[in-house]
Amino acid sequence: MTVIGVFALQGNVREHLAMLTEVGVEARPVRRPSELEQVDALVLPGGESTTMYKLARTFELFEPLQKRIADGMPVFGTCAGMIMLADQITGGTADQETLGGLDVTVRRNAFGRQVDSFEADLEFAAFDAPYHAVFIRAPWVERVGPDVEVLSTVRSGPATGRIVAVRHGRLLATSFHPEMTGDARLHGYFAELVRAH
């Protein structure tokens, strides 16, 4: 059976584990390198990106994660997880580190205070019906590399046209929190990507 881990040092860990179980994979929390070695793929949940990279360093997960990503492990980053995967970030702290691998530039807290949290229906080519997305102090993608596929953009409001979901090979990332909606389609999409790998 496919085993997908969830980075479990911070963020909505339980919700992601539940969604992964719902789409038929074995889901495990990952807090240390030995647990990382036992999974086929990983979800980087939402949380606070600066805290996440510091915790990854403290728990000696940062380098092993970077190596697994470089070696081709599929990863799904949501909200702060998208920031963690990005090759470049803007609006971060001067010393903020990312795991890298995703050829994009991501702006932290991009949607600004007036829309700290909002919900929107997004179109995905892979899905027949719109996907209801929950954004909480969310980032957006400002630049995509030549091999990055844009999966979804905001359709209305002040952020119209902003990129909020991308795929780069085995890496998938969303600005929003797919674990908070009860809609498991994106977790299913990721599970298929992992199985195809």
PEPE-V989566 format. One record per residue. OMEGA is omega in radians with two decimals (none if undefined). Layout:
((OMEGA) (OMEGA))
This chain:
((3.10) (3.13) (3.11) (3.13) (2.99) (3.06) (-2.87) (3.13) (3.10) (3.02) (-3.05) (-3.01) (-3.08) (-3.09) (3.11) (3.11) (-3.14) (-3.14) (-3.14) (3.10) (-3.14) (-3.12) (2.93) (3.03) (3.01) (-3.07) (-3.12) (3.00) (3.13) (3.13) (-3.09) (-3.08) (-3.12) (3.11) (3.10) (-3.12) (-3.03) (-3.13) (3.11) (-3.06) (-3.05) (2.95) (3.00) (-3.00) (2.97) (-3.11) (3.09) (-2.93) (3.14) (3.10) (-3.09) (-3.11) (3.11) (3.10) (3.11) (3.07) (-3.10) (-3.09) (3.08) (3.11) (-2.97) (-3.12) (3.10) (3.09) (3.12) (-3.11) (3.13) (3.12) (3.13) (-3.14) (3.02) (3.10) (3.06) (3.13) (3.08) (3.13) (3.13) (3.12) (3.11) (3.10) (3.05) (3.11) (-3.13) (-3.10) (-3.00) (3.04) (-3.13) (3.05) (2.98) (-3.11) (3.11) (3.04) (-3.04) (-3.06) (-3.04) (3.12) (3.02) (3.09) (3.12) (-3.13) (-3.13) (-3.02) (3.13) (2.90) (-3.09) (3.06) (3.11) (3.09) (-2.95) (-3.01) (3.01) (-3.02) (-3.03) (3.05) (3.11) (3.13) (3.06) (3.12) (-3.12) (3.02) (-3.08) (3.03) (3.01) (3.13) (-3.08) (-3.05) (3.14) (-3.07) (3.12) (3.13) (-3.12) (-3.02) (3.10) (-3.14) (3.11) (-3.09) (-2.89) (2.96) (2.89) (-3.11) (-3.12) (-3.14) (3.03) (3.08) (-3.05) (-3.11) (-3.10) (3.12) (3.06) (-3.09) (-3.11) (3.06) (3.08) (-3.03) (-3.08) (3.10) (-3.04) (-3.10) (-3.12) (3.10) (3.14) (-3.10) (-3.08) (3.05) (-3.10) (3.01) (3.10) (-3.10) (-3.11) (-3.14) (-3.14) (3.14) (3.08) (3.08) (-2.98) (-3.05) (-3.10) (-3.13) (-3.02) (-3.00) (-3.03) (3.13) (-3.02) (-3.03) (-3.14) (3.05) (3.07) (3.10) (3.12) (3.14) (3.08) (3.10) (3.14) (-3.14) (3.14) (-3.13) (none))
